[in-house]
Every structure is written in C-alpha cells, then in structure tokens.
Amino acid sequence: MSPAELDDQVQRFMMNPLDHEEFRRQGHMMIDFIANYYRDIEKYPVRSQVEPGYLRKLVPEKAPNHPEPIETILQDVHSHIVPGLTHWLSPYHFAYYPANASIPASLGEILCTGFNVDGFNWVASPAATELENIVMDWLGQMLELPEPFLFSGNGGGVIQGTTGDAVLCTVIAARDRLLNRIGTENVIKLVVYGSDQTHCSLQKAAKIAGIHPNNVRSVKTRKSTEFALSPDLLRSAIISDKEAGLIPLYICATVGTTSSGAVDPVGPLCNVAEDYGIWVHIDAAYAGSACICPEFRHYIDGVESANSFSFNPHKWLLTNMDCCCLWVKDPTALINAFSTDSEYLKNAATESKQVVDYKDWQVPLTRRFRAIKLWFVIRSYGVVNLRNYIRRHVEMAKAFEGLIAMDKRFEVVVPRKFSLVCFRISPSAATANGVNGSSGYDDDEGIANEINRKLLKSVNDSGRVCMTHAVLGGIFVIRFCIGQPLTDYRHVEMAWKVVQEHADSMLGTTYNK
C-alpha cells in the first residue's frame, strides 16, 4: 500500500469510525489472526514465561499522536502481547477451571459488540431483554430447574458477568428482604454461612453488603465427607449464632467446589435453612454445566427448596466469557434491592408491569447483550451435543485417573465427580529413599507436600502444561481439570508423560541418595 493510499484509508476511517468497507477489511484480518492463533496455540508455552514489568519495556511511554495502521497494531499484538498471555484455550491448560469458547459464541460476541446495545430496560432494546428471558428459560429447562425458577413460573433468570456478581446480588437481596422486616439497625447482627471450601466471592460479597467481618462463617469440612459442607455442623453453627443474639441470613452451598469439585448436599442444607428462614444460594459455577446431563442432575437434587441458583456457561458450556446465569424464585427480592426510578428511565412499558427491566436485577445500570452468544451456542450445538461435550471431558478425566493408577508413586486424593482430578506423589513414594531430613520436614505428609509443590512448579515452569494446586485437610494436591474445547485424549496422555518425567527427575536426583 502506497503512502498516499494509506493516508486516504486513514482519513476515511477517521471521518467514519464505522465505515463498512474498512470494517470488512480489518474484520477479515482479525478473524485470520485469531484463526491462526487457534491453529498455532500448541506451539506456545501454556503459562506465560515473561517477568513482571516486561511490557513497559516494549511499548512507548506516551500514546501516539497520529494514527497507526491495523497491520502495525496486530504485529505488536503478536510480538508483545501474545508472549505475555497464559493460553487458557490451550489444550494443555488444565489449571483452575476451564475458560470455554466456541465459534458460535465468538460470532455471537461479535454481534453483541457490533450492535452495541445497552439493554438496561425493555424499551432500550426489546430483543435483548426478551431473548435473555427466553434463553434463561431454555437453560433452566435443560437443568430441570423447578418451574418457580423460570419466568413461566413467576421466577426468572438473568445473565450476570461472574459468580461474584451473582453472589453479591443475592446476598444484598436477602439482606434487604430481611432488614425490611426487622429494621436496618440489625445489619450488624447478620451472619452468612459457607464452608472452608466455598469460593472467596462469598467473603467479598459479604464485605460489600456490609456484613460484619466476624459474621462470615466458614464451616470446616473433612476428608471423610469428601470436603462437603455438613448439615449437622451448619446447624450447630446457626444455633450457636442465634444463642449469641445474631441473625442467620444466607447460606452458600456449592456444587463443584474450586479446590476439589466437592458437592455440598443441597437438599439437607436447604432443610436446615428452612428451619431458620435463611436464604439459600446454590453456586454451581463449574459443575452446573454437567447437570444438563441426566446422569449428573442428581447433584442438584433439592434445588426446589433453594432461593437462587447460578452457574457459568463460560466455564464449561462452550460460551466465551463473561456469562454467569442466575435464577431466582422471587425476582421482587432483587428488584426491591436494585431498582432505580430516575425520571429519564420512565416509560410506558415499564409502567405496564408487563416487561422485565434487567437494570433492576443487577448492580450496574449498563448491560451487554450477552444472551445472543448463549442463544448461538444452544442453537448451533443442540442439547444432545452439549451433553456429549461434557461427557467427553469426563471420560478423559476417567482415563487420566487410569494413568495415575498405573504408576504406584501417585495417588488420587479425593474421589472424582466431574472432570477434575486431584492427585499427588504419595507420602510413601516421597519418603521411599530415606532422605526425610533433606526437605526440612520431619513428618511424611510434610515431606510429600514439599515434593508435590516442587513437582508442580517444575511442570509449570516447563511451559508444556499448566496445572494449579489446592490444599485439602492439610494435604497439598495437584489439580488437573479437563474442560478446554481443544483438549483431546492425546493431550491428556502427553500431560501425564510430562508429570512422570519431572517426577522421575525429582525422585531420582533429590531423593535417591
């Protein structure tokens, strides 16, 4: 392209930032860039190898005064940004919980961005609101949620950004509903409950909602109950708080905890809550996707007695971030907590009470058209294929367990329920060569923990795979979660070979003395 042609192109672009021909040209370039990224993703180290502050050394200190062509910007993305990414879509990314994506969801996201509507109420974009109503009922039916959670049953669903948003909104809804009865001066007495495995979003939500830090209960779990929240221990904590003059408010039960994939007993916990009038929220951020499969649906049995339920399609249901689906039985609890009535927002549709205004179901006013990408995913794959997608990952996790079982140095620490496997080098293998003193620990578990920390660091530093850890009952475990859309059996097998190679090196050099 000649300088004159480039200048003409830039001027046209600046005069019309949405010039359709220029959008078409640059859009093709961007799609090609992303397609090539997916093609080449296995070539990159899974976890970024850069040092803190690397990017400031590569980009100018000040913003450019004059336009730069998209070709130059994309080249900088390739040379400066990509090396600083941990590649969450890599088939060798087994860390945390997955971040899903798919062609339909990506194309839906393009439509969301292209339309750029702000559907804070019905009149601001009727299709955005009504499609969200419909998609949330579709998903609720796929999960076999009870009718009271659906719009058809006077409940309803809303797409939030993250689980943190869902928990915050339900904590505030529960708080305001109760304080409207007993008086706002009692906020200092309110108590929320989870387990020591509950996601940290509960603590953050409680802090934002004004719950006293001393009134956030973290009920201890045990390996004997697979780290699930015990209804008996929960009841004991509630009774103790009531005797101290405190007021139980909210319970967060988890289906698929972050650390180990543990499942809290939803039905029995709801029974405890019912005795004391406590709001129950079910956080199924990761494992909720699996519950569209009939063979996993039993994990949310008892949900009919809960007040709210959420899960994240962006974790394991082929939907790009961000997308957290929240259902409530009593939408008025959310609406009373978050509704706004500014003059400029008033309109006939709202006043008719025949429409949903999602601004009153969330913290911010502004909201993205997230429903369209979820609509694309469900229509493009169908329920049958979405179920098979989940099942395939679960089968891969079973295969990984089989590989572990064939190497007597390793053990699975907690039973697998979905696609997360928690494993480690066993204490007997870690101490087999009689070098207990070299680790600085006197007990076998302490030695095993240190060995597994070093193993995980060595594996991750290699860049060939990426995993994370958890500590369960004092035991350091390596988490191996399968759920990325590009992962296949060969990637699982290769990851295990990497683990074995690094274990061979460690046990053969550090402990074979």
N, C-alpha and C positions, 0 to 999 in steps of 0.2 A: 504494500500500500504506500503510495507516494505521500510526502508531507502535505501536499495540497488536499489529497483525498482524506487523509487523517484529520486535517483541520476542519474540512467540511462535515465529516462524520461527527466530530466532537461538537461543533456548533449546532448541528441538527439535534443531537442528543440533549444538549443543554437547553435549547429552546423548547423541546418537548421531552420531558423525562420519561414519558410512556409512549414514545414513538414506536408504532407497532412493528415496523420493519427492523429497527435496531434491536427491539426486544427479541424478535425472532432470531436475529443473527447471534446476539450474545447468549440467548437461551440455548441455542444449539451447542454453542461452545461449552456452556456449563454442564449440560447433560452429558456431553462427550467426556468432560473432565471427571464427573462423578462415575460414569460407567467405567472409565479406565481405572479409577481408584478401586472400584469393586473387583475389577479384573486382576489388579496387581496387589491386592491387600495382603496376601500371604507373604509377600516379599518384605514387608515392613516388620521391624521389631514390634511385638504386640504392645509392650509398655514403652512409652517414650524414654529415650536414653539421654535427654538433654539435662542440663544443670539449671538451677534457679537463676533467673535473670537473663537467660540466653537470648530472648527475643529483642531486648532493648539494644543489644549489640548489632542487630541485623537491620533494624528499621530506623528511619530518620527520627530525630528528636522532635521535629515540628511537622505539622500537617502540610501537604503540598499546596502551593498557591495556585497551581494550574492543573487542569485535568490530566489524568493518566489513562491510557487505553486499557481495556479489559484484558488484553493479551499480557500486558506487563503485570497487572494485578494477579492474574491466575498463575503466572510464573512465580511470583513471590509466594503465593499460597503453596505451590509445590515445593519450593526450596526452603521457605521459612516456617510455614505453619504445619505442614504435614509431619515434619520431623518432631514437632512438639506435641503431637497427638498420641494419646493412648488409644489404640484402634479397637473401639468397643464392638465393632462389627466384624472384627477378625474371627475366623473360625477357630482360632486358638485362644480366644478370650473366654476364660472360664471363671473370671473374678466376679465378686459381688453377685448381683442378679443381672440377667441379660438386659440389653437395650435393643429392642427389636426395631426392624424396619422392613419395608417391602416396597415393590414397585407401586402397587395400588395406593398404599399410604403416602408414599413420596409424591405421587401425582395429585392425590387429594390435598396434600400440604401445599403444592404449587397453586392449586385452585384457591385454597384459603388465603394464600399470600396475594394472589392475583386479584381476587375480588376485594380483599382488604376491607371487609365489612366489620362493623363494630356492633354486634348483636346484643347490646346490653338489655334491650327490651324488645318486645314483639315487633313494634312498629319500626324499629331501627333496621330490621331485616327479618321479615316474617319467615322466610325459608330457613334461616339459620336457627331460629328458635324451634320451629316445627320439626325440622329434620332431627334436631337433638332430642326432642320429645320421642320421636319415632324410634330412633336408633337406641336410645336408652331402654325403651320397652322391648325392642328386639333382644338386646343383650340380657336384660332381666329374664326374658323367657328362655333364652339359651341356658341360663344358670338355674332355671326353675325357681326363681325367687317367688315368694308368695305374692298373690295379687295385690295386697295392700302396699307393696313397694313400687308398684307400677302406676303410671298415670291412669290406666284403665281401672285401677282400684283405689283412686284418690291419694296415692302416694306419688312418687316420681323420682326421676334421676336427673343429674346434672354432671357435665364433664368439667372437672377441676383440672388444675395443672399437675399436681402431685398428691401423694398420700398426706403430706404435711398440710396441704390446703384442706383436704377432706377432714382430717382430724381436728384441725383448728376450727373449721366451720361447725362441726358437730359438738365440740366442747363448748363453744360460745352459745350455740342454740340450746344445749342442755342447761348451761348456766343461767341464761336469761329466762328460760321457761320456769326454772325453779325459783329464781330470785323474784320473779313477778308474783309468786305466791307467798314467799316468806320474808321478802324485804331485802333490798340491796346491801344493807349493813351486814348481812350474813355471808358476804362473799369470802371473808377471811376464814370462814369455817368449812368451806367446800373442799372435798377430797376427791381426787381422781386415782384410778387403780389400773395397773398393768402388772406384768411380770418383769423379772430381770432380763427377759428376752424380748420385751416389747420394743418396738422401734423408737429411736430417740425423738421422733416427731411428736410423741405424746408429751414429753417434757417441755419441748419448745412451745407447743400449743398451750399447755397449762400456764407457762410463763407469760405468754402474750395475753391470755384470757384473765390474768390477774389472780390465778390460784397461788396461794402461798407456797413457796418452795418446799416447806416442810410437810405439805399436804399432798405430795405426789408419791403414791405408794408403788414400790417395786417389789412384788411378792416373789420370794425366792423359789426357783424351780430346782428339780432334782433329775439326775440321770435315770433314776428308777421309773420316772414317769415321762421319760423322753423329753424333758425340759418343757413340758406343757404347764400352763397355769392351773393350779389345783383349786377346784371349787371350795374344798374344805378350808384351805389356807386363806382363800379370798374371804370366805365368810368370817373367819376368825379375825382378819384384819378389819373388816367392816364393823363387827361387834365391838372391837377394841376402840375404834374411832368414835362410834356412837356413845360409848360409855364415857369417852373423854369430852363429849359435847360437840363433836364435829359432825358434819353433814355429808354423807356419801353422795357423790354427784354422777360419776361417769366411770365406766369400765371399758377398756380397750382390749378385746380378745383378738388374737392373731391366728390366721390360718396360713402357715408357712412363714415362720419367723426368719429374720435375716441371718442369724447365726447358724441355724441348723435345719431350717424347714419344719420346725415343730408345729404341731396343730393344737391349739387350745380347744378344750371341749365346749363347743358353742352352746349346746342345749343345757347342760348342767350349770354353766356360768350364767346363762340367762335366767335359770330358775332361782339362783341366788339373788340376782339383781332384782327380780320381780318381788321378792320378799321385802325389799327395802326401797322400791321405787327409783332405781338407778337406771340411767340411760346406758344402753349397751351399744357400742360400735364394733363392727367386725372389720378388721383390717386384713384383707386377703390380697395385698398388693401384688405379690408374686404368684401365689398358688391359686388365686381366683380364676386365672385363665384356664387352669387344668380342670376346674369344676364345671366347665361346659361339657366335659366327658362324663357320661353316666357312671363310669367306674370310680370317679373321684368326687362325685357330687355329695357323697355321704359326709365328707369332711365339713360341710357347712350345714349339716342337719341341725335343726334348732334355730336357724336364722329367722324363722317366723316369729320368734319371741324377741328379737333384737329391734333396736330403733333405727339403725343405719348400717349400711354395708358398702364397702368400697374395694375396688381392685384396679390394677393398672394395665390396660392393654399394651402400653408402651414397654412393658417388661417382657411379655411372653405371648402376645397375640398379634404379632406382625404389624404393629402400629407404631409409627415414628413418634418420638417424644414431641410435646408432652401430652399425656392423655390419662387422666385418672377418673374413673367412673364412680360416682357416689349416688346411692339411693337412700331415700328417707321415707319412713312411713307417714310422717307428719310434716309436710312441707311448710305448714304455718309456723312451725318452730324456727325454721331457717328464715322464713320471710319476716317474722316479727323481730328477729335479731339483726337482719341486714337490710331491711327495706329503707329506701330513701324516697322522699316525696317533694323534690325540688320542683319549682314551677315549670322550668324548662323541660322537665321529663313527663309532664302530664299529657295524657292523650286519651281519646275516646276508647281505644281498645283496652288499655289498662283499666279504665274506669268501668268497663263492662264486666270485668272479672272472668272473662272467657278465655284469656290468654295467660301464658307464663312469661314473666319478666325475669330473666335469669340474673339480672343485676342484684336481685333480692335473694339470691341463693349462694352468694359468694362474697368475698371481701372487697375486691376491686369493682369499679363500675365497668371498665372496658373488658371485653372478652373476645377471644378469637373464635373463628368458625371451625372448631376442632371436629365437630360432628361429621363434616364432609369426608375427612380421611377415614374415619371409622366406618362410614357408610360404604366407601370404596372397598375397604378390606372385606367386610362381611359379604358384599355382593360379589366381589371378584373370586373369593375362595369358597364361599358357602360354608355352612356349619360342619358338613362332613369333612371337608379338607382342613378346616381349622382344628377340629378334633384330632385328625391324623397327624397334623403338625406337632401338636403337644405330645401325642403318643410316641412319635418317633424319637423325640428327645428323651422321654422317659426310658424307652428301650435302650438308647445309647448309655444312659446312666446305669442301667442294669448291666450292660456289657462292661462298663468301667469297673463296677463292683466285682465282676467276674475276674478281671485282670488283677485287681488287688488281691483277691482270694488265692491266686496262683503264686503270689510272692509272700512267703511266710514272714518276711520282715515287716509287713504292713498290716494294718487292721482298719476296718470301718468302725468309727467310734459311736455313731448313733444310727438307728435304722433309717434307711432312705424311704421317703414317701413320694417324692416327685422326681425332679431331675437334679437335685443337689446331693452330692456325696461328700461326707465329712470323714477324712481318713488321716492317718499318721503312720510314721515309723513307730512300732510298738516299743514299750519300755524294755522288753526282753531283748529285742534286736539292738536297741540303742546302747544297752549295757553289756552286750554279749562278750565283748573283748576285754572286759575288766579294766576299763580306764575311767572309772567313775570320777576320780579326782580332777581330771583334765577339764571338765566342764564347769567346775566351780560349784556344783550341786552334790549333795550327799544322798539324796533320795532318787529312786528310779524315775518317778514322774517328773521331777525337776530336770533330770538329765534328758529324758525324752522330749520335754518341752523345748529345751535349748537346741537339741538336734533338729527338731522339726522347724523351729524358727530359721535355723541356718539353711535347711533344705529349701524352704520356701523362698528365702532371699536369693539363694543360688539359682534356683529355677527361674525366678522372675528377672534377675539380672541378665540372664542369658538372652532375653528378648524373644525366645522361641515360643513361649506360652506365658499366660498371665493367670495367676490364681490369688486368692486372698485367704485370710485366716479368721478364726474365731477362737474364743476361749470358753469352754463349756465345763462348768464344775471344776475349774482349775486346770483343765486339760487343753493344751494348745492343739488345735486341729487345722488341717488344710482343707479349705472349701473348694470343691470342684463342681461348678454349676454349668450344666449344658442347656443352652437355650438360644444361641445365636442362629440366625437364619441360614448362614453359610456353613455351619458345622455339620460334618458327616462322620461316619464311623472311622475313617482313616485319620481324621484329626484327633479323635479321642485316643486312638491307638498310638499315634505319634506323641501326644502329650504324655501318655503313660511311659513311653520309652525315655522321654526327657527326664521325667521324675526318677526312673530307675537309674539312668546314667549318673545323675547327680547324687543319688543315694549311694551308688557304688563308689563314687569318688570320695564321699564323706566317710562312709563306714570303713572304707579300705585304707584311708590315709589318717584320718583323725582318730579312729578308734581301733585300728588294727595294730596295736603296739604291744 
